[in-house]
Amino acid sequence: MSTTALNDLFRYPIVQAPMAGGASCPELVGAVCEAGGLGFLAAGYKTADSLYQEVKQTRRLTGRPFGVNVFMPQAGPTADPAAVEVYRHQLAGEAGWYETPLGDPDSGRDDGYESKLAILLDDPVPVVSFTFGCPKRETFHALARAGTRTIVTVTSAEEARTAEAAGADALCVQGVEAGGHQGSYRDDPAEQQPGTGLLALLAQVREATELPLLATGGLMRGAQIAAVLAAGAVAAQLGTAFLGCPESGAHPLHKRALTDPLFHRTALTRAFSGRPARGLVNRFMREHGPYAPAAYPEIHHLTAPLRKAAATAGDAQGMALWAGQGHRLARELPAGELVALLAAELDTALTELADQAPRSAS
């Protein structure tokens, strides 16, 4: 897919990130698309039927192109059952506090991948993106025949080269600043690095591939979008910026926490899912993060009832408050207004850069 073909999907180079767990609902996606951005549904943690219904609902809300993000199945078994059992015992107090049993860690590792893929091939959407790995070449070919463009999330130049070789149309370059899960192909603690910042990662990936790049990680303002476009991206993907919109399906406590002084920083943690994910630091993360094993999605299944019970109880200290490093810059605006404001800020930043260019050259 050429850069032009990707840009044909939206009026503005603004992509609403797929946020699994309910935030990326049809209402948010439809509003972003109608305003000139590219919205994404999140297939993660949904049944295939739920995804099908959300696609239908989104089509009723917008005639513009939109995307669906799919989690790749997790190779396994990779988790240490003994480590998962130890963590289960550590969480016993949480189960007692919230009066709910812990979940079954063996509830499945593929997130219904094949069923969701079958739906997207039978009833194609304009764009499908993949996270936590790279599909087989045959999958890219099948989606291309269906008229669907494909994007793969990458966190390194090596992953970018793998996705290009497999047949991806474009890449979503995810910096360590991003909220939610790091979309790396592998989760091996022995190889784990602190992560690479978005601008540095963009430069590395730009030299490794000629594919069009989306940039994501901590982006909250139009001037930041201008910066990643200047660094080689063709569009910016924002998640946390849209989390607080009224159309977002995020829990009200999650929305309020973004700008609550009580939650003043983010950190990467395995506490809620067993995979590195960035969220607002709260009690649960502080108490359990240091002990959580590398076991995804086992830990995700184990803690799911706790997170649901905490939300029901109105206790943000027990919830997974995914957020990027720019969360304090969140603005409570309708999604359409936010897209328009980001586009205006981008235009201003690009104009200022153009005005400065002649002076710099002289």
RAZI-V103431 format. One record per backbone hydrogen bond with DSSP energy under -0.5 kcal/mol. NH is the residue of the N-H (numbers start at 1). CO is the residue of the C=O. E is the energy in kcal/mol with one decimal. If there is no record, write none. Layout:
nh=[NH & NH]
co=[CO & CO]
e=[E & E]
//
This chain:
nh=[6 & 7 & 8 & 9 & 10 & 11 & 12 & 14 & 15 & 16 & 17 & 17 & 19 & 20 & 21 & 22 & 24 & 25 & 28 & 29 & 30 & 31 & 32 & 33 & 34 & 35 & 36 & 37 & 38 & 39 & 41 & 42 & 43 & 43 & 46 & 51 & 52 & 53 & 54 & 55 & 56 & 57 & 58 & 59 & 60 & 61 & 61 & 62 & 67 & 68 & 69 & 70 & 72 & 74 & 75 & 81 & 83 & 84 & 85 & 86 & 87 & 88 & 89 & 90 & 91 & 92 & 93 & 95 & 96 & 97 & 98 & 99 & 100 & 103 & 105 & 107 & 113 & 116 & 117 & 118 & 119 & 120 & 121 & 122 & 123 & 127 & 128 & 129 & 130 & 131 & 132 & 139 & 140 & 141 & 142 & 143 & 144 & 145 & 146 & 147 & 148 & 149 & 151 & 152 & 153 & 154 & 160 & 161 & 162 & 163 & 164 & 165 & 166 & 167 & 167 & 168 & 169 & 170 & 171 & 172 & 173 & 173 & 174 & 174 & 175 & 175 & 176 & 178 & 180 & 182 & 189 & 191 & 192 & 201 & 202 & 203 & 204 & 205 & 206 & 207 & 208 & 208 & 209 & 212 & 212 & 214 & 215 & 216 & 217 & 224 & 225 & 226 & 227 & 228 & 229 & 230 & 231 & 232 & 233 & 234 & 235 & 236 & 237 & 238 & 238 & 242 & 243 & 243 & 244 & 245 & 248 & 249 & 254 & 255 & 256 & 257 & 258 & 258 & 259 & 260 & 260 & 263 & 264 & 267 & 269 & 274 & 277 & 278 & 279 & 280 & 281 & 284 & 286 & 287 & 288 & 289 & 289 & 291 & 292 & 292 & 295 & 295 & 299 & 300 & 301 & 302 & 303 & 304 & 305 & 307 & 308 & 309 & 310 & 311 & 312 & 313 & 314 & 314 & 315 & 316 & 318 & 319 & 321 & 322 & 323 & 325 & 327 & 329 & 330 & 333 & 338 & 339 & 340 & 341 & 342 & 343 & 344 & 345 & 346 & 347 & 348 & 349 & 350 & 351 & 352 & 353 & 354 & 355 & 356 & 357 & 358 & 359 & 360 & 361 & 362]
co=[2 & 3 & 4 & 6 & 7 & 36 & 36 & 12 & 236 & 38 & 15 & 238 & 17 & 18 & 44 & 19 & 19 & 23 & 247 & 25 & 26 & 27 & 28 & 29 & 30 & 31 & 33 & 32 & 14 & 37 & 67 & 24 & 41 & 69 & 43 & 47 & 48 & 49 & 50 & 51 & 52 & 53 & 54 & 55 & 56 & 57 & 58 & 58 & 39 & 127 & 41 & 129 & 131 & 109 & 73 & 79 & 80 & 80 & 81 & 82 & 83 & 84 & 85 & 86 & 87 & 89 & 90 & 91 & 92 & 93 & 94 & 95 & 95 & 302 & 103 & 104 & 110 & 112 & 113 & 114 & 115 & 116 & 117 & 118 & 119 & 66 & 149 & 68 & 151 & 70 & 183 & 136 & 136 & 137 & 138 & 139 & 140 & 141 & 142 & 144 & 143 & 126 & 128 & 170 & 130 & 172 & 156 & 157 & 158 & 159 & 160 & 161 & 162 & 163 & 164 & 163 & 150 & 150 & 212 & 152 & 171 & 214 & 154 & 172 & 173 & 216 & 196 & 175 & 278 & 276 & 187 & 188 & 188 & 197 & 198 & 199 & 200 & 201 & 202 & 203 & 204 & 205 & 205 & 1 & 169 & 171 & 235 & 173 & 237 & 221 & 221 & 222 & 223 & 224 & 225 & 226 & 227 & 229 & 228 & 213 & 213 & 13 & 215 & 15 & 236 & 239 & 239 & 240 & 240 & 242 & 245 & 23 & 251 & 251 & 252 & 253 & 254 & 255 & 256 & 256 & 257 & 260 & 262 & 279 & 277 & 270 & 269 & 180 & 267 & 321 & 265 & 317 & 282 & 283 & 284 & 284 & 285 & 288 & 288 & 289 & 274 & 293 & 295 & 273 & 297 & 298 & 299 & 300 & 301 & 303 & 304 & 305 & 306 & 307 & 308 & 309 & 310 & 311 & 310 & 314 & 315 & 316 & 319 & 320 & 278 & 177 & 324 & 326 & 327 & 331 & 334 & 335 & 336 & 337 & 338 & 339 & 340 & 341 & 342 & 343 & 344 & 345 & 346 & 347 & 348 & 349 & 350 & 351 & 352 & 353 & 354 & 355 & 356 & 357 & 358]
e=[-1.9 & -2.5 & -1.3 & -1.7 & -1.2 & -1.2 & -2.8 & -2.4 & -3.0 & -2.7 & -0.6 & -2.8 & -0.5 & -0.6 & -0.6 & -0.6 & -1.5 & -2.0 & -0.5 & -2.3 & -3.1 & -1.8 & -2.3 & -2.5 & -2.5 & -1.3 & -1.4 & -2.5 & -2.2 & -0.5 & -2.8 & -0.8 & -0.6 & -2.7 & -1.8 & -2.1 & -2.3 & -2.4 & -2.2 & -2.4 & -2.1 & -2.3 & -2.5 & -2.1 & -1.2 & -1.0 & -0.7 & -1.7 & -2.6 & -1.7 & -2.4 & -2.8 & -2.9 & -2.2 & -0.5 & -0.8 & -0.5 & -2.1 & -2.2 & -2.2 & -2.1 & -2.2 & -2.0 & -1.8 & -1.8 & -1.2 & -0.6 & -2.1 & -2.0 & -2.4 & -2.7 & -0.6 & -2.0 & -2.3 & -0.7 & -0.9 & -1.6 & -2.3 & -2.7 & -2.2 & -1.7 & -2.1 & -1.6 & -2.1 & -2.7 & -1.2 & -2.5 & -2.3 & -2.0 & -2.0 & -1.0 & -0.7 & -1.5 & -2.3 & -2.4 & -2.4 & -2.3 & -2.3 & -1.3 & -1.4 & -2.8 & -2.7 & -1.9 & -1.6 & -2.7 & -2.7 & -1.8 & -2.3 & -2.0 & -2.4 & -2.3 & -2.3 & -1.7 & -1.1 & -0.6 & -2.4 & -0.8 & -1.3 & -2.3 & -2.4 & -0.7 & -3.3 & -2.7 & -0.7 & -0.7 & -2.9 & -2.2 & -1.7 & -2.5 & -2.3 & -0.6 & -1.8 & -1.0 & -2.5 & -2.9 & -1.7 & -1.8 & -2.7 & -2.8 & -1.4 & -0.6 & -0.8 & -1.4 & -0.6 & -0.6 & -3.0 & -2.1 & -2.5 & -0.6 & -0.5 & -1.5 & -2.2 & -1.6 & -2.0 & -2.1 & -2.3 & -1.2 & -1.4 & -2.5 & -3.1 & -1.0 & -2.4 & -3.4 & -3.1 & -0.5 & -1.4 & -0.8 & -0.7 & -0.7 & -1.3 & -1.2 & -2.0 & -0.6 & -2.1 & -2.4 & -2.0 & -0.9 & -0.8 & -1.0 & -0.5 & -0.5 & -2.1 & -0.8 & -1.9 & -2.3 & -2.2 & -1.5 & -2.8 & -2.1 & -2.9 & -2.2 & -2.2 & -2.4 & -2.8 & -2.4 & -0.5 & -1.9 & -1.5 & -1.0 & -0.8 & -0.6 & -1.5 & -2.9 & -1.2 & -2.6 & -2.3 & -2.5 & -1.1 & -0.5 & -2.4 & -2.2 & -2.4 & -2.6 & -2.0 & -2.3 & -2.1 & -0.5 & -1.0 & -3.0 & -0.8 & -1.6 & -1.0 & -1.0 & -1.3 & -1.3 & -2.2 & -1.6 & -2.3 & -1.9 & -1.8 & -2.4 & -2.4 & -2.1 & -2.5 & -2.8 & -2.4 & -2.2 & -2.7 & -2.5 & -2.4 & -2.4 & -2.4 & -2.7 & -2.3 & -2.4 & -2.1 & -2.2 & -2.4 & -1.8 & -1.3 & -0.7 & -0.6 & -2.4 & -2.5 & -2.0]
//
